[in-house]
Amino acid sequence: MSFNIMKHWKLWFILSVAISAVTLAIIFWWTITPEALDKIAEIPIIIIIIAIFAHIGNLFFWSLRIKILAKSVGENVPFYRCFKIVMVNLFVAAITPSGMGGEPARIYMLAEGNMSGGDATAVTIGERIIDFIFFSAALPVFFLLLGMNIDIGEIKYYLITVAVILILGGAGLAYMVIRSEKVKKKLGKLERLVGLFVKDEKKRKHTMSKIEYEFDTFAKSTKSLFSMNKLYLAVAFIFTMLMWFVDFTIPSLILIGLGMDPDWLFMFTVQLIVVLVTIIPISPGGSGLAEFVSYVLYSQHMPASIAGIVVVLWRVLTFYPNLVLGAIYTLHYIAKK
């Protein structure tokens, strides 16, 4: 069974790696100089180790965020299980056409225990809402602090597209939660669609009852998450800031290893932009797009050869471990199930 599923994903996996590898190769080929190669060889191993631990920190705080949000809806999910969910999510996100492609996997895995599908959906969507709040607050502040000393050029159209997607999605979600009773009444119209797959009337009625129950649970849990459990929400937001902060330090750490003083504010701003543009479903896991955008922006504040090294090492230390380790966790999970 695991072989059949991985065979189905094989094309996306190869495509994701190929796009990223080709993009990195082009950047490396166009920008590298003998002096830059010497700088790579001189990077202290301790810097690489710190960067690796920074990425592990990102996974650690992400797992804690899932755990605390699950706790807010009354479920005690073990930390290791949360970590496993994060790893599978990263693999699925890396081989689907968007940086947010792992959400269905998180919902599915959360709902395997005692948690209902509605609660699992509320937790997963709650994570993205918190991310949206963090990014929508941090990016304008960082731009202002930089004095707009960053030229985003054509990238602004990607950011506008992401903003529209998030605003429309957020508005639709808010309507479903606030007007949940009204939406619930309209769920009956889905019975005709369900009937295309479930011919037996008794089973169809049961399926519709399950859908209505899970939607009701989702709406109640989401309301509870953002209105009643303020302490859990505050802790989840702190974990969100920490998970992004530690991961955003990696390019700056690479610069330090190259013997340069990083502009931390600028480097963090670029990372914020890269995460946002990879939401657009253009390539598997945002591969190619993430490398290109980060290189274009980094090269505004540093020599092209240095920007090329930073982008290559950043992706080698983050994207590829996500793919490899995520694939191992995913195969193990599929084999057990």
Buried (B, 14 or more C-beta within 10 A) or exposed (E): EBEEEBEEBEEBBEBBBEBBBEBBEBBBEEBBBEEBEEBBEEBEEEBBEBBBEBBEBBBBBBBBBBBBBBBBBEBEBEEEBBBBBBBBBBBBBBBBBBBBBBBEBBBBBBBEBEBBBBBBBBBBBBBBBBBBEBBBEBBEEBBEEBEEEBEBEEBEEBBEBBEEBBEEBBEEBEEBBEEBEEBBEEEEEEBEEBBEEBEEEEEBEEBBEEBBEBBBBBBBBBBBBBEEBEEBBEBBBBBBEBBBBBBBBBBBBBBBBBEBEBBEBBBBBBBBBBBBBBBBBBBBBBBBBBBBBBBBBBBBBBBBBBBBBBBBBBBBBBBBBBBEBBBEBBBBBBEEE
